[in-house]
């Protein structure tokens, strides 16, 4: 696939049309900084909020001009002088240039990046890519479907119901009554297909429910309403294909009432405890559940699995799985591996290797 006399050309893809566009830019920046220049040649690929592709020049900083999250300085300064030109806009259909790329590292979070859409494009193009395949990406992105698979795998999850935008608009009283009867308060309203806590609200009373549902339906036609749990928030990283391994467990102490977008990326004050101050037995349970969740959705490459540790019962519940977890300098996925003895650059290299290994195994089949 690659010429041993040259570095592996890695297309790092970022931006995109989802509500997590800004976070994607910061993840891509950190990934590109961490790449071993002696092994990899970085090819930045930006996607605008409107879906236009940007190649050549400095697409990362071009997209950052409209981002609410600032980037660190210096990434573009390392590019050859010949590359310091305006990024060229292309439609996907014009993307013949992608055939010169050996492997893609998608740093796209949310719909049209983490949901199997772009993974299907890579499959059609025959290009290895980091992370989960089409099926795993799609079912993991949809929190409702993922929870159903977790239940089938015998994993405990908080109670939830599903409401569509159309149902909410046509029958708000019925939805409110169902929440009252089946879920109760407090509860959380979430877009079914999004991450980074975008569009998520904690609902304390029935009076807050309409505004919270309206906010969630801005981002998805399908939302979930989940029972609130008085819990500690734990996270763990998974790495591998057929024989995945887990990192140490981390705990989040959010600056705000819950770990929302601002607590993750804007406001100071959130604390990340690595390793989490939990018992060895609880650690073993989290690790076991994480591997079962990883396999339940047929994930590969990487994933971060999030948990609740109920303060009242000490019960551990699976919250969700993220197949393209945040890769910013303060993101838990790389931090947990750092604490487990795998540095950020080593992690990036290993993920690229796993992508190539998975592609080679897929090619070993009858056609």
C-alpha positions, 0 to 999 in steps of 0.5 A: 500500500505504501512506499517504504522510501517515503512517509505514510501520507495521512489525511487528517479530516476535520470540521464538518457540518455537525454541531461539533465542528469547533471541537473537531478543529481542536482535535485535528490540531492536536493530532497533527502536532503529535504525528511523527514527521519521520513516519508520517506526512500530514495532509490536512483536509478541512470540511466547511460548515456548508460541506465544502472540502478544503485542501492545500494551504492551511484549511485548519486555520481557515476554518478556525476563523469562524470557530468559537474555540481558539486554536494554539499557534504554530501548526501552520508554521511547520508547513512547507512554504509552497503549501502556504497558499489559499485552501482550494475548495472542492466538491466530494465528486472532485476529490480524485486527489484523495487517492494519493493518501495512504490512510485517513485519520478522521477527526470529525465528531458528530453526524456526517463524520462519526455516524458512518457517512464518511466511513462509507466514503472511505470504504468506496474509495478503498482507503484505510481509515482510523476508527470504527467501520460503517456499522459500528459508527452508525449504531454508536452515534445513535444513543438510542440504538447503542443503549438497546445493544448494551441491554442485549449484551447484559449491560446496565443503562439508565432508563430512557424514552425516545421522542421524535421532533414531529411527535413533540410538536404534535402531542406535547402534552402526551410526551410530558405525561410520558416523561412524568410517568416513565422517567421522572425528574430530574432528567436529561434531554439529548439529541440522539445523534450528537456529542460533546454535550451539544444540545443536552439539558438537565431538566429539574421540573416539568416547567423546564421540559418544553425548552429543553426538548426544543433545544434538543430538537434543534440538532436532531429529529430524534431525541432521548429523554433519560432518567437523571442519576445522582452519580459520579462520571467515569470514563475509560479509553479502549484501543484495538481491533479484535483484541482491544485493551483498556486504559486506566479509569478517569473521573470527571468533576464538572465545573457546571451542574453536569459536564456540558459543552462549556464545562468541557471546552470553555469554562475553567474549573472542571477537574479530571481525576486520573486515575479515578479514586474508585475501588479495584473491584469498581475498576475491574467492572468498568474495564469489563463493561467497556470491553463488552460495550466495545464489542457490542457495537463491533467497534474497532480502533478506538472508543471512549466509554462513559459511565455513571457510578450511582452515589446511592447504590454504587451501581455502575451504569453505561452511559454511552460510547464514542467512536471518535472521542475528543482528541484535544489537549485536555480530552480524556481519551489521550489523557487516560492513555498517557496515564497508562503509559502510552504517550500522545504521539505513540497513541496516534501512531498506534491508531494509524497502524490499527487502521492499516491492519484492519484494512489488510484483514478486510482485503483478505476475503473472497470477492 
